[in-house]
């Protein structure tokens, strides 16, 4: 997901109704009956998607739009126990980003009040357990950049009080903390970044390194007093692009007790639309490198499936052209490649992943770990 101005331009040109309609209440091409129960443990397992939301994703101008009834129903029947939902803002300046972040939190609080039978805010591991017991979806407030704090380190306390429990240190570019994955010469964790990291550790906030540059990532893992995560990434050994992590980082992260979440984004494959096989290849590579106790899932998607209408295809193509012209397009982005894995384009996508793992011969214990038990262990370690 991005927080840059080009995405705002994209949504202004998009005709928001057409984009919203592209988040369909149905699953194009695969009826719900096709969700096989090859792994019977799904409904009893903790299922955590460590980057997802109930509403439109990768469309920041719609973050504060009310959820539609279809979106709420998709969340209800997803079987997901909790999601890490991005609430950090975007804009032309740090103060604009800070203001948008407050607006996003307010919008989510509105949804929590409007749908108490479906959603619960997560501030602790006990809240996730309650969400599971009550068959609700826990919503963890997360940042994908530390720019909402900017140079005011006291804001860490403020946002923690508002419920922020996961913080990614940088997005793709550079900020006051360190360098993101698209910075050509990653200079590592900056002095102010060490102060921010120490405060996040002190507040028992999970530090996320998904978009963070490789050298900055290495230094953060070494400097952190707690395990860290890459909530939505992949294996650079499978597809060597900046958004994926090389084996030495995956091993270092696991050795510190962290977890990597495999996403469902175009960066799974060198070209074209990623498939279930691509996702499973990254999952297997991460398990082989980190061990089964240190791998999870962070789809980087909306729970609601994507419906590729002609209108959405045209908007997406223009969006990619804008990003390419601005020099911010990441390797793997293309006009005809969309941010999803078609084989898993279902509200019950995590059930489909469990099914695919079972058919691939993974043990029931491993499936349970990858679906959510590893995240539960990590969050318990960090949050207490």
HULIN-V33107 format. One record per pair of residues at least 12 apart in sequence whose C-alpha atoms are under 10 Angstrom apart, sorted by the first residue. I is the first residue (numbers start at 1). J is the second residue. If there is no record, write none. Layout:
# HULIN-V33107
<<I | J> <I | J>>
This chain:
# HULIN-V33107
<<1 | 51> <1 | 57> <1 | 58> <1 | 59> <1 | 60> <1 | 86> <1 | 144> <1 | 171> <1 | 172> <1 | 211> <1 | 265> <1 | 300> <1 | 301> <1 | 339> <2 | 57> <2 | 58> <2 | 59> <2 | 60> <2 | 89> <2 | 90> <2 | 144> <2 | 145> <2 | 171> <2 | 172> <2 | 328> <3 | 58> <3 | 59> <3 | 60> <3 | 61> <3 | 88> <3 | 89> <3 | 90> <3 | 91> <3 | 92> <3 | 97> <3 | 144> <3 | 145> <3 | 171> <3 | 172> <4 | 60> <4 | 89> <4 | 90> <4 | 91> <4 | 92> <4 | 97> <4 | 171> <4 | 323> <4 | 328> <5 | 60> <5 | 90> <5 | 91> <5 | 92> <5 | 323> <6 | 91> <6 | 319> <6 | 320> <6 | 322> <6 | 323> <6 | 326> <6 | 328> <7 | 58> <7 | 59> <7 | 60> <7 | 61> <7 | 90> <7 | 91> <7 | 319> <7 | 320> <7 | 322> <7 | 323> <8 | 59> <8 | 60> <8 | 61> <8 | 62> <8 | 90> <8 | 91> <8 | 319> <9 | 61> <9 | 319> <9 | 322> <10 | 59> <10 | 60> <10 | 61> <10 | 315> <10 | 316> <10 | 317> <10 | 318> <10 | 319> <10 | 320> <10 | 322> <10 | 323> <11 | 58> <11 | 59> <11 | 60> <11 | 61> <11 | 62> <11 | 315> <11 | 316> <11 | 319> <12 | 61> <13 | 315> <13 | 318> <13 | 319> <14 | 59> <14 | 311> <14 | 312> <14 | 314> <14 | 315> <14 | 316> <14 | 318> <14 | 319> <15 | 311> <15 | 312> <15 | 315> <16 | 59> <16 | 61> <16 | 62> <17 | 311> <18 | 309> <18 | 310> <18 | 311> <18 | 312> <18 | 315> <19 | 56> <19 | 59> <19 | 62> <19 | 306> <19 | 307> <19 | 308> <19 | 309> <19 | 311> <19 | 312> <19 | 313> <19 | 315> <19 | 316> <20 | 55> <20 | 56> <20 | 59> <20 | 62> <20 | 65> <20 | 67> <20 | 68> <20 | 306> <20 | 307> <20 | 312> <21 | 56> <21 | 306> <21 | 307> <21 | 308> <21 | 309> <21 | 311> <21 | 312> <22 | 56> <22 | 304> <22 | 305> <22 | 306> <22 | 307> <22 | 308> <22 | 309> <22 | 310> <22 | 311> <22 | 312> <22 | 313> <23 | 55> <23 | 56> <23 | 57> <23 | 68> <23 | 70> <23 | 71> <23 | 302> <23 | 303> <23 | 304> <23 | 305> <23 | 306> <23 | 307> <23 | 308> <23 | 309> <23 | 312> <24 | 70> <24 | 71> <24 | 74> <24 | 304> <24 | 305> <24 | 306> <24 | 307> <24 | 308> <24 | 309> <24 | 346> <25 | 68> <25 | 69> <25 | 70> <25 | 71> <25 | 72> <25 | 73> <25 | 74> <25 | 304> <25 | 305> <25 | 306> <25 | 307> <25 | 346> <25 | 347> <26 | 70> <26 | 74> <26 | 304> <26 | 305> <26 | 306> <26 | 307> <26 | 345> <26 | 346> <26 | 347> <27 | 304> <27 | 305> <27 | 306> <27 | 307> <27 | 342> <27 | 344> <27 | 345> <27 | 346> <27 | 347> <27 | 348> <28 | 305> <28 | 306> <28 | 307> <28 | 308> <28 | 342> <28 | 345> <28 | 346> <29 | 307> <29 | 342> <29 | 343> <29 | 345> <29 | 346> <30 | 342> <30 | 343> <30 | 344> <30 | 345> <30 | 346> <31 | 346> <32 | 346> <32 | 347> <32 | 348> <34 | 352> <35 | 344> <35 | 346> <35 | 348> <35 | 349> <35 | 351> <35 | 352> <35 | 355> <36 | 351> <36 | 352> <36 | 354> <36 | 355> <36 | 356> <37 | 351> <37 | 352> <37 | 354> <37 | 355> <37 | 358> <38 | 351> <38 | 352> <38 | 354> <38 | 355> <38 | 356> <38 | 357> <38 | 358> <38 | 359> <39 | 351> <39 | 352> <39 | 353> <39 | 354> <39 | 355> <39 | 356> <39 | 357> <39 | 358> <39 | 359> <39 | 363> <39 | 364> <39 | 367> <39 | 368> <40 | 351> <40 | 354> <40 | 355> <40 | 358> <40 | 364> <41 | 351> <41 | 354> <41 | 364> <41 | 365> <41 | 367> <41 | 368> <42 | 79> <42 | 80> <42 | 350> <42 | 351> <42 | 352> <42 | 354> <42 | 355> <42 | 367> <42 | 368> <42 | 371> <43 | 78> <43 | 79> <43 | 80> <43 | 81> <43 | 132> <43 | 135> <43 | 351> <44 | 79> <44 | 132> <44 | 133> <44 | 368> <45 | 79> <45 | 80> <45 | 81> <45 | 132> <45 | 367> <45 | 368> <45 | 369> <45 | 371> <45 | 372> <45 | 373> <46 | 79> <46 | 80> <46 | 81> <46 | 82> <46 | 128> <46 | 129> <46 | 131> <46 | 132> <46 | 368> <46 | 369> <46 | 370> <46 | 371> <46 | 372> <46 | 373> <46 | 374> <46 | 375> <46 | 376> <47 | 78> <47 | 79> <47 | 80> <47 | 81> <47 | 82> <47 | 83> <47 | 132> <47 | 137> <47 | 296> <47 | 297> <47 | 350> <47 | 351> <47 | 368> <47 | 369> <47 | 370> <47 | 371> <47 | 372> <47 | 373> <47 | 375> <47 | 376> <48 | 79> <48 | 80> <48 | 81> <48 | 82> <48 | 83> <48 | 84> <48 | 128> <48 | 137> <48 | 138> <48 | 296> <48 | 297> <48 | 298> <48 | 350> <48 | 370> <48 | 371> <48 | 372> <48 | 373> <48 | 374> <48 | 375> <48 | 376> <49 | 80> <49 | 81> <49 | 82> <49 | 83> <49 | 84> <49 | 85> <49 | 231> <49 | 232> <49 | 261> <49 | 262> <49 | 263> <49 | 296> <49 | 297> <49 | 298> <49 | 299> <49 | 300> <49 | 301> <49 | 303> <49 | 350> <49 | 371> <49 | 372> <49 | 375> <50 | 82> <50 | 83> <50 | 84> <50 | 85> <50 | 86> <50 | 140> <50 | 142> <50 | 166> <50 | 229> <50 | 230> <50 | 231> <50 | 232> <50 | 260> <50 | 261> <50 | 262> <50 | 263> <50 | 296> <50 | 297> <50 | 298> <50 | 299> <50 | 300> <50 | 372> <50 | 375> <51 | 82> <51 | 83> <51 | 84> <51 | 85> <51 | 86> <51 | 140> <51 | 142> <51 | 144> <51 | 231> <51 | 232> <51 | 261> <51 | 262> <51 | 263> <51 | 297> <51 | 298> <51 | 299> <51 | 300> <51 | 301> <51 | 302> <52 | 82> <52 | 83> <52 | 84> <52 | 85> <52 | 86> <52 | 139> <52 | 140> <52 | 232> <52 | 263> <52 | 298> <52 | 299> <52 | 300> <52 | 301> <52 | 302> <52 | 303> <52 | 304> <53 | 71> <53 | 75> <53 | 82> <53 | 83> <53 | 84> <53 | 85> <53 | 86> <53 | 87> <53 | 139> <53 | 140> <53 | 299> <53 | 300> <53 | 301> <53 | 302> <53 | 303> <53 | 304> <54 | 67> <54 | 68> <54 | 70> <54 | 71> <54 | 72> <54 | 73> <54 | 74> <54 | 75> <54 | 76> <54 | 78> <54 | 83> <54 | 85> <54 | 119> <54 | 137> <54 | 139> <54 | 301> <54 | 302> <54 | 303> <54 | 304> <54 | 347> <55 | 67> <55 | 68> <55 | 70> <55 | 71> <55 | 72> <55 | 74> <55 | 75> <55 | 85> <55 | 301> <55 | 302> <55 | 303> <55 | 304> <55 | 305> <56 | 71> <56 | 301> <56 | 302> <56 | 303> <56 | 304> <56 | 305> <56 | 306> <57 | 85> <57 | 86> <57 | 300> <57 | 301> <57 | 302> <57 | 303> <57 | 304> <57 | 306> <57 | 339> <58 | 300> <58 | 301> <58 | 302> <58 | 339> <60 | 86> <60 | 87> <60 | 88> <60 | 89> <60 | 90> <60 | 100> <60 | 104> <61 | 89> <61 | 90> <61 | 100> <62 | 104> <63 | 86> <63 | 87> <63 | 89> <63 | 100> <63 | 103> <63 | 104> <63 | 105> <63 | 107> <63 | 108> <64 | 87> <64 | 100> <64 | 103> <64 | 104> <64 | 105> <64 | 106> <64 | 107> <64 | 108> <64 | 110> <64 | 111> <65 | 104> <65 | 107> <65 | 108> <65 | 111> <66 | 107> <66 | 108> <66 | 110> <66 | 111> <66 | 114> <67 | 107> <67 | 108> <67 | 110> <67 | 111> <67 | 114> <67 | 115> <70 | 304> <71 | 302> <71 | 303> <71 | 304> <71 | 305> <71 | 347> <72 | 111> <72 | 115> <72 | 118> <72 | 119> <72 | 303> <72 | 304> <73 | 118> <73 | 304> <73 | 347> <74 | 302> <74 | 303> <74 | 304> <74 | 305> <74 | 346> <74 | 347> <74 | 348> <75 | 118> <75 | 119> <75 | 136> <75 | 137> <75 | 302> <75 | 303> <75 | 304> <75 | 347> <75 | 348> <76 | 117> <76 | 118> <76 | 119> <76 | 135> <76 | 136> <76 | 137> <76 | 303> <76 | 347> <77 | 118> <77 | 135> <77 | 136> <77 | 137> <77 | 303> <77 | 347> <77 | 348> <78 | 136> <78 | 137> <78 | 303> <78 | 304> <78 | 346> <78 | 347> <78 | 348> <78 | 349> <78 | 350> <78 | 351> <79 | 132> <79 | 135> <79 | 136> <79 | 137> <79 | 347> <79 | 348> <79 | 349> <79 | 350> <79 | 351> <80 | 131> <80 | 132> <80 | 135> <80 | 136> <80 | 137> <80 | 138> <80 | 303> <80 | 347> <80 | 348> <80 | 349> <80 | 350> <80 | 351> <80 | 371> <80 | 372> <81 | 119> <81 | 128> <81 | 129> <81 | 130> <81 | 131> <81 | 132> <81 | 133> <81 | 134> <81 | 135> <81 | 136> <81 | 137> <81 | 138> <81 | 139> <81 | 371> <81 | 372> <82 | 119> <82 | 120> <82 | 121> <82 | 122> <82 | 127> <82 | 128> <82 | 129> <82 | 131> <82 | 132> <82 | 136> <82 | 137> <82 | 138> <82 | 139> <82 | 140> <82 | 372> <83 | 122> <83 | 128> <83 | 137> <83 | 138> <83 | 139> <83 | 140> <83 | 141> <83 | 142> <83 | 298> <83 | 299> <83 | 303> <84 | 122> <84 | 138> <84 | 139> <84 | 140> <84 | 141> <84 | 142> <84 | 143> <84 | 164> <84 | 165> <84 | 166> <84 | 231> <84 | 298> <84 | 300> <85 | 108> <85 | 138> <85 | 139> <85 | 140> <85 | 141> <85 | 142> <85 | 143> <85 | 144> <85 | 164> <85 | 166> <85 | 300> <85 | 301> <85 | 302> <86 | 101> <86 | 104> <86 | 105> <86 | 139> <86 | 140> <86 | 141> <86 | 142> <86 | 143> <86 | 144> <86 | 145> <86 | 164> <86 | 166> <86 | 167> <86 | 168> <86 | 300> <87 | 100> <87 | 101> <87 | 102> <87 | 103> <87 | 104> <87 | 105> <87 | 106> <87 | 107> <87 | 108> <87 | 140> <87 | 141> <87 | 142> <87 | 143> <87 | 144> <87 | 164> <88 | 100> <88 | 101> <88 | 102> <88 | 103> <88 | 104> <88 | 105> <88 | 141> <88 | 142> <88 | 143> <88 | 144> <88 | 145> <88 | 146> <88 | 147> <88 | 148> <88 | 149> <88 | 164> <88 | 167> <88 | 168> <89 | 101> <89 | 102> <89 | 103> <89 | 104> <89 | 105> <89 | 143> <89 | 144> <89 | 145> <89 | 147> <89 | 148> <90 | 145> <90 | 147> <90 | 148> <93 | 147> <93 | 148> <93 | 150> <94 | 146> <94 | 147> <94 | 148> <94 | 149> <94 | 150> <94 | 151> <95 | 147> <95 | 148> <95 | 149> <95 | 150> <96 | 148> <97 | 147> <97 | 148> <97 | 149> <97 | 150> <98 | 146> <98 | 147> <98 | 148> <98 | 149> <98 | 150> <98 | 155> <99 | 148> <100 | 148> <101 | 143> <101 | 148> <101 | 159> <102 | 148> <102 | 159> <102 | 162> <104 | 141> <105 | 141> <105 | 159> <105 | 162> <105 | 163> <105 | 164> <106 | 162> <108 | 121> <108 | 139> <108 | 141> <109 | 121> <112 | 138> <112 | 139> <116 | 136> <116 | 137> <117 | 134> <117 | 135> <117 | 136> <117 | 137> <118 | 131> <118 | 134> <118 | 135> <118 | 136> <118 | 137> <118 | 138> <119 | 131> <119 | 134> <119 | 135> <119 | 136> <119 | 137> <119 | 138> <119 | 139> <120 | 134> <120 | 136> <120 | 137> <120 | 138> <120 | 139> <120 | 140> <121 | 137> <121 | 138> <121 | 139> <121 | 140> <121 | 141> <121 | 163> <122 | 137> <122 | 138> <122 | 139> <122 | 140> <122 | 141> <122 | 163> <122 | 164> <122 | 165> <123 | 138> <123 | 139> <123 | 140> <123 | 141> <123 | 160> <123 | 161> <123 | 162> <123 | 163> <123 | 164> <123 | 165> <123 | 383> <124 | 140> <124 | 163> <124 | 165> <124 | 379> <124 | 380> <124 | 383> <124 | 384> <125 | 376> <125 | 377> <125 | 379> <125 | 380> <125 | 381> <125 | 382> <125 | 383> <125 | 384> <126 | 380> <126 | 384> <127 | 139> <127 | 140> <128 | 140> <128 | 376> <129 | 376> <139 | 163> <140 | 163> <140 | 164> <140 | 165> <140 | 166> <141 | 159> <141 | 160> <141 | 162> <141 | 163> <141 | 164> <141 | 165> <141 | 166> <141 | 167> <142 | 159> <142 | 163> <142 | 164> <142 | 165> <142 | 166> <142 | 167> <142 | 168> <142 | 205> <142 | 206> <142 | 207> <142 | 208> <143 | 159> <143 | 164> <143 | 165> <143 | 166> <143 | 167> <143 | 168> <143 | 169> <143 | 170> <143 | 171> <143 | 207> <143 | 208> <144 | 166> <144 | 167> <144 | 168> <144 | 169> <144 | 170> <144 | 171> <144 | 172> <144 | 208> <144 | 209> <144 | 210> <144 | 211> <144 | 212> <145 | 167> <145 | 168> <145 | 169> <145 | 170> <145 | 171> <145 | 172> <145 | 173> <145 | 174> <145 | 175> <145 | 177> <145 | 180> <145 | 208> <145 | 209> <145 | 211> <145 | 212> <146 | 167> <146 | 168> <146 | 169> <146 | 170> <146 | 171> <146 | 175> <146 | 176> <146 | 177> <146 | 178> <146 | 193> <146 | 196> <147 | 169> <147 | 170> <147 | 171> <147 | 175> <147 | 176> <147 | 177> <149 | 176> <149 | 196> <150 | 175> <150 | 176> <150 | 177> <151 | 176> <151 | 177> <151 | 192> <151 | 196> <152 | 196> <153 | 192> <153 | 195> <153 | 196> <153 | 199> <153 | 200> <154 | 196> <154 | 199> <156 | 196> <156 | 199> <156 | 200> <156 | 203> <156 | 205> <157 | 199> <157 | 200> <157 | 202> <157 | 203> <160 | 200> <160 | 203> <160 | 204> <160 | 205> <161 | 203> <164 | 205> <164 | 206> <165 | 200> <165 | 203> <165 | 204> <165 | 205> <165 | 206> <165 | 207> <165 | 379> <165 | 382> <165 | 383> <166 | 200> <166 | 204> <166 | 205> <166 | 206> <166 | 207> <166 | 208> <166 | 228> <166 | 229> <166 | 231> <166 | 379> <166 | 383> <167 | 197> <167 | 200> <167 | 205> <167 | 206> <167 | 207> <167 | 208> <167 | 209> <167 | 229> <168 | 206> <168 | 207> <168 | 208> <168 | 209> <168 | 210> <168 | 211> <168 | 212> <168 | 228> <168 | 229> <168 | 230> <168 | 231> <169 | 189> <169 | 193> <169 | 196> <169 | 197> <169 | 207> <169 | 208> <169 | 209> <169 | 210> <169 | 211> <169 | 212> <169 | 216> <169 | 217> <169 | 220> <170 | 193> <170 | 208> <170 | 209> <170 | 210> <170 | 211> <170 | 212> <170 | 213> <170 | 216> <170 | 217> <171 | 209> <171 | 210> <171 | 211> <171 | 212> <171 | 213> <172 | 210> <172 | 211> <172 | 212> <172 | 213> <172 | 242> <172 | 243> <172 | 328> <172 | 330> <173 | 186> <173 | 211> <173 | 212> <173 | 213> <173 | 328> <174 | 186> <174 | 187> <174 | 212> <174 | 213> <175 | 190> <175 | 193> <176 | 189> <176 | 190> <176 | 191> <176 | 192> <176 | 193> <176 | 196> <177 | 189> <177 | 190> <177 | 191> <177 | 192> <177 | 193> <177 | 194> <177 | 195> <177 | 196> <177 | 197> <177 | 216> <178 | 190> <178 | 191> <178 | 192> <178 | 193> <178 | 194> <178 | 212> <178 | 213> <178 | 215> <178 | 216> <178 | 217> <178 | 219> <178 | 220> <179 | 211> <179 | 212> <179 | 213> <179 | 214> <179 | 215> <179 | 216> <179 | 217> <180 | 209> <180 | 210> <180 | 211> <180 | 212> <180 | 213> <180 | 214> <180 | 215> <180 | 216> <180 | 217> <180 | 242> <180 | 243> <181 | 209> <181 | 210> <181 | 211> <181 | 212> <181 | 213> <181 | 214> <181 | 215> <181 | 216> <181 | 217> <181 | 241> <181 | 242> <181 | 243> <181 | 244> <181 | 245> <181 | 330> <182 | 211> <182 | 212> <182 | 213> <182 | 214> <182 | 241> <182 | 242> <182 | 243> <182 | 328> <182 | 329> <182 | 330> <182 | 331> <183 | 212> <183 | 213> <183 | 214> <183 | 242> <184 | 213> <184 | 242> <185 | 213> <185 | 215> <186 | 212> <186 | 213> <186 | 214> <186 | 215> <186 | 216> <186 | 217> <187 | 213> <187 | 214> <187 | 215> <187 | 216> <188 | 212> <188 | 213> <188 | 214> <188 | 215> <188 | 216> <188 | 217> <188 | 218> <188 | 219> <188 | 220> <189 | 212> <189 | 213> <189 | 215> <189 | 216> <189 | 217> <189 | 218> <189 | 219> <189 | 220> <189 | 223> <190 | 216> <190 | 219> <190 | 220> <193 | 216> <193 | 220> <194 | 219> <194 | 220> <194 | 223> <194 | 224> <197 | 220> <197 | 223> <197 | 224> <197 | 225> <198 | 223> <198 | 224> <198 | 225> <198 | 226> <200 | 224> <200 | 225> <200 | 226> <201 | 224> <201 | 225> <201 | 226> <201 | 227> <201 | 228> <201 | 382> <201 | 383> <202 | 225> <202 | 226> <203 | 382> <203 | 383> <204 | 225> <204 | 226> <204 | 379> <204 | 380> <204 | 381> <204 | 382> <204 | 383> <204 | 384> <205 | 226> <205 | 228> <205 | 379> <205 | 382> <205 | 383> <206 | 226> <206 | 227> <206 | 228> <206 | 229> <206 | 258> <206 | 378> <206 | 379> <206 | 381> <206 | 382> <206 | 383> <207 | 220> <207 | 221> <207 | 224> <207 | 226> <207 | 227> <207 | 228> <207 | 229> <207 | 230> <207 | 231> <207 | 258> <207 | 382> <208 | 220> <208 | 227> <208 | 228> <208 | 229> <208 | 230> <208 | 231> <208 | 232> <208 | 258> <208 | 259> <208 | 260> <209 | 221> <209 | 228> <209 | 229> <209 | 230> <209 | 231> <209 | 232> <209 | 233> <209 | 245> <209 | 253> <209 | 260> <210 | 229> <210 | 230> <210 | 231> <210 | 232> <210 | 233> <210 | 234> <210 | 243> <210 | 244> <210 | 245> <210 | 260> <210 | 261> <210 | 298> <211 | 230> <211 | 231> <211 | 232> <211 | 233> <211 | 242> <211 | 243> <211 | 244> <211 | 245> <212 | 230> <212 | 242> <212 | 243> <212 | 244> <212 | 245> <213 | 242> <213 | 243> <213 | 244> <213 | 245> <214 | 242> <214 | 243> <214 | 244> <214 | 245> <214 | 246> <214 | 248> <214 | 249> <215 | 249> <217 | 230> <217 | 245> <217 | 249> <217 | 252> <217 | 253> <218 | 248> <218 | 249> <218 | 250> <218 | 252> <218 | 253> <220 | 253> <221 | 249> <221 | 252> <221 | 253> <221 | 254> <221 | 255> <221 | 256> <221 | 258> <222 | 252> <222 | 253> <222 | 256> <224 | 256> <225 | 256> <225 | 382> <226 | 256> <226 | 257> <226 | 258> <226 | 378> <226 | 381> <226 | 382> <226 | 383> <227 | 253> <227 | 254> <227 | 255> <227 | 256> <227 | 257> <227 | 258> <227 | 259> <227 | 378> <227 | 379> <227 | 381> <227 | 382> <228 | 253> <228 | 254> <228 | 256> <228 | 257> <228 | 258> <228 | 259> <228 | 260> <228 | 378> <228 | 379> <228 | 382> <229 | 250> <229 | 253> <229 | 254> <229 | 256> <229 | 257> <229 | 258> <229 | 259> <229 | 260> <229 | 261> <229 | 294> <229 | 295> <229 | 296> <229 | 375> <229 | 378> <229 | 379> <230 | 244> <230 | 245> <230 | 250> <230 | 253> <230 | 258> <230 | 259> <230 | 260> <230 | 261> <230 | 262> <230 | 295> <230 | 296> <230 | 297> <230 | 298> <231 | 258> <231 | 259> <231 | 260> <231 | 261> <231 | 262> <231 | 263> <231 | 295> <231 | 296> <231 | 297> <231 | 298> <231 | 299> <231 | 300> <231 | 375> <232 | 244> <232 | 260> <232 | 261> <232 | 262> <232 | 263> <232 | 264> <232 | 265> <232 | 296> <232 | 297> <232 | 298> <232 | 299> <232 | 300> <233 | 245> <233 | 260> <233 | 261> <233 | 262> <233 | 263> <233 | 264> <233 | 265> <233 | 267> <233 | 268> <233 | 282> <233 | 297> <233 | 298> <233 | 299> <233 | 300> <234 | 246> <234 | 250> <234 | 260> <234 | 261> <234 | 262> <234 | 263> <234 | 264> <234 | 265> <234 | 267> <234 | 268> <234 | 279> <234 | 281> <234 | 282> <234 | 283> <234 | 285> <234 | 286> <234 | 297> <234 | 298> <235 | 247> <235 | 249> <235 | 250> <235 | 260> <235 | 262> <235 | 267> <235 | 268> <235 | 281> <235 | 282> <235 | 283> <235 | 284> <235 | 285> <235 | 286> <235 | 289> <236 | 249> <236 | 250> <236 | 267> <236 | 268> <236 | 282> <236 | 285> <236 | 286> <237 | 282> <237 | 285> <237 | 286> <237 | 289> <238 | 268> <238 | 269> <238 | 270> <238 | 278> <238 | 281> <238 | 282> <238 | 283> <238 | 284> <238 | 285> <238 | 286> <239 | 267> <239 | 268> <239 | 269> <239 | 270> <239 | 271> <239 | 278> <239 | 282> <239 | 332> <240 | 267> <240 | 268> <240 | 269> <240 | 270> <240 | 331> <241 | 267> <241 | 268> <241 | 269> <241 | 270> <241 | 330> <241 | 331> <241 | 332> <242 | 267> <242 | 330> <242 | 331> <243 | 265> <243 | 267> <243 | 268> <243 | 330> <243 | 331> <243 | 332> <244 | 262> <244 | 263> <244 | 267> <244 | 268> <244 | 282> <245 | 260> <245 | 286> <246 | 286> <246 | 289> <247 | 285> <247 | 286> <247 | 288> <247 | 289> <247 | 290> <248 | 289> <248 | 290> <249 | 289> <249 | 290> <250 | 286> <250 | 287> <250 | 289> <250 | 290> <250 | 291> <250 | 294> <250 | 295> <251 | 286> <251 | 288> <251 | 289> <251 | 290> <251 | 291> <251 | 294> <252 | 290> <253 | 290> <253 | 294> <254 | 289> <254 | 290> <254 | 291> <254 | 292> <254 | 293> <254 | 294> <254 | 295> <255 | 290> <255 | 291> <255 | 294> <256 | 294> <257 | 290> <257 | 293> <257 | 294> <257 | 374> <257 | 377> <257 | 378> <257 | 381> <257 | 382> <258 | 290> <258 | 293> <258 | 294> <258 | 295> <258 | 374> <258 | 375> <258 | 377> <258 | 378> <258 | 379> <258 | 381> <258 | 382> <259 | 286> <259 | 290> <259 | 291> <259 | 292> <259 | 293> <259 | 294> <259 | 295> <259 | 296> <259 | 297> <259 | 370> <259 | 374> <259 | 375> <259 | 377> <259 | 378> <260 | 283> <260 | 286> <260 | 287> <260 | 290> <260 | 293> <260 | 294> <260 | 295> <260 | 296> <260 | 297> <260 | 298> <260 | 370> <260 | 374> <260 | 375> <261 | 283> <261 | 286> <261 | 294> <261 | 295> <261 | 296> <261 | 297> <261 | 298> <261 | 299> <261 | 300> <261 | 370> <261 | 371> <261 | 374> <261 | 375> <262 | 279> <262 | 280> <262 | 282> <262 | 283> <262 | 286> <262 | 295> <262 | 296> <262 | 297> <262 | 298> <262 | 299> <262 | 300> <262 | 370> <263 | 279> <263 | 282> <263 | 283> <263 | 296> <263 | 297> <263 | 298> <263 | 299> <263 | 300> <263 | 301> <263 | 340> <263 | 341> <264 | 276> <264 | 278> <264 | 279> <264 | 297> <264 | 298> <264 | 299> <264 | 300> <264 | 301> <264 | 339> <264 | 340> <264 | 341> <264 | 342> <264 | 344> <264 | 345> <265 | 279> <265 | 299> <265 | 300> <265 | 301> <265 | 332> <265 | 333> <265 | 337> <265 | 338> <265 | 339> <265 | 340> <265 | 341> <266 | 278> <266 | 279> <266 | 330> <266 | 331> <266 | 332> <266 | 333> <266 | 334> <266 | 337> <266 | 338> <266 | 339> <266 | 340> <266 | 341> <267 | 279> <267 | 330> <267 | 331> <267 | 332> <267 | 333> <267 | 339> <268 | 280> <268 | 281> <268 | 282> <268 | 332> <268 | 341> <269 | 281> <269 | 282> <269 | 331> <269 | 332> <270 | 331> <270 | 332> <270 | 333> <271 | 331> <271 | 332> <271 | 333> <271 | 334> <271 | 337> <272 | 332> <272 | 333> <272 | 334> <272 | 336> <272 | 337> <272 | 338> <273 | 332> <273 | 333> <273 | 334> <273 | 336> <273 | 337> <273 | 338> <273 | 339> <273 | 340> <273 | 341> <273 | 342> <274 | 332> <274 | 337> <274 | 338> <274 | 339> <274 | 340> <274 | 341> <274 | 342> <274 | 343> <275 | 340> <275 | 341> <275 | 342> <275 | 343> <275 | 344> <276 | 341> <276 | 342> <276 | 343> <276 | 344> <276 | 352> <276 | 353> <276 | 356> <277 | 341> <277 | 343> <277 | 356> <278 | 341> <279 | 341> <279 | 343> <279 | 344> <279 | 353> <280 | 353> <280 | 356> <280 | 357> <280 | 360> <283 | 295> <283 | 296> <283 | 297> <283 | 357> <283 | 370> <284 | 357> <284 | 360> <284 | 362> <287 | 366> <287 | 370> <292 | 365> <292 | 366> <292 | 367> <292 | 369> <292 | 370> <292 | 374> <293 | 366> <293 | 369> <293 | 370> <293 | 373> <293 | 374> <293 | 375> <293 | 377> <293 | 378> <294 | 369> <294 | 370> <294 | 373> <294 | 374> <294 | 375> <294 | 377> <294 | 378> <295 | 366> <295 | 369> <295 | 370> <295 | 371> <295 | 372> <295 | 373> <295 | 374> <295 | 375> <296 | 367> <296 | 368> <296 | 369> <296 | 370> <296 | 371> <296 | 372> <296 | 373> <296 | 374> <296 | 375> <297 | 350> <297 | 353> <297 | 370> <297 | 371> <297 | 372> <297 | 374> <297 | 375> <298 | 371> <299 | 339> <299 | 340> <299 | 341> <299 | 349> <299 | 350> <300 | 339> <300 | 340> <301 | 339> <301 | 340> <301 | 341> <301 | 345> <302 | 340> <302 | 345> <302 | 346> <302 | 347> <303 | 345> <303 | 346> <303 | 347> <303 | 348> <303 | 349> <303 | 350> <304 | 345> <304 | 346> <304 | 347> <304 | 348> <304 | 349> <305 | 340> <305 | 342> <305 | 344> <305 | 345> <305 | 346> <305 | 347> <305 | 348> <305 | 349> <306 | 338> <306 | 339> <306 | 340> <306 | 341> <306 | 342> <306 | 345> <306 | 346> <306 | 347> <307 | 345> <308 | 338> <313 | 335> <313 | 336> <313 | 337> <313 | 338> <314 | 335> <314 | 336> <315 | 335> <316 | 334> <316 | 335> <316 | 336> <316 | 337> <316 | 338> <316 | 339> <317 | 334> <317 | 335> <317 | 336> <317 | 337> <317 | 338> <318 | 335> <319 | 334> <319 | 335> <320 | 333> <320 | 334> <320 | 335> <320 | 336> <320 | 337> <320 | 338> <321 | 333> <321 | 334> <321 | 335> <350 | 371> <351 | 371> <353 | 367> <353 | 370> <353 | 371> <354 | 366> <354 | 367> <354 | 368> <354 | 370> <354 | 371> <355 | 367> <357 | 370>>
